[in-house]
Amino acid sequence: MEKEKWSLKDKFEVAEAIFTIIVSLMAIWGTVIAWENGFWHKLKHIADHLHQEFAQEEINKLSDANMAQEIKKLEQKIK
C-alpha cells in the first residue's frame, strides 16, 4: 500500500477545521464567563434604562404638542 500524501490544500483545510473548532469553543467559554459575571443582567439593565428614557422623551414630546395645541386654542378664543 502506498502512503497517501497530503497536498498543501488538504493540510490547510484540516488546520482551518481545527481552528474553527477552537474559536467556537472559546466563544462558548466567553459566553459562560460573561454569564457568570452578570454581564447579561447588566446589559438588560442598561437596555431597560434606555427604553425608559426614550419613552419619557416621547411622553414629553406629546405633552409639549398637546400644550401647544391648547395655547393655540386659547389664543384663538382671546382674539
Buried (B, 14 or more C-beta within 10 A) or exposed (E): EEEEEEEEEEEEEEEEEEEEEEEEEEEEEEEEEEEEEEEEEEEEEEEEEEEEEEEEEEEEEEEEEEEEEEEEEEEEEEE
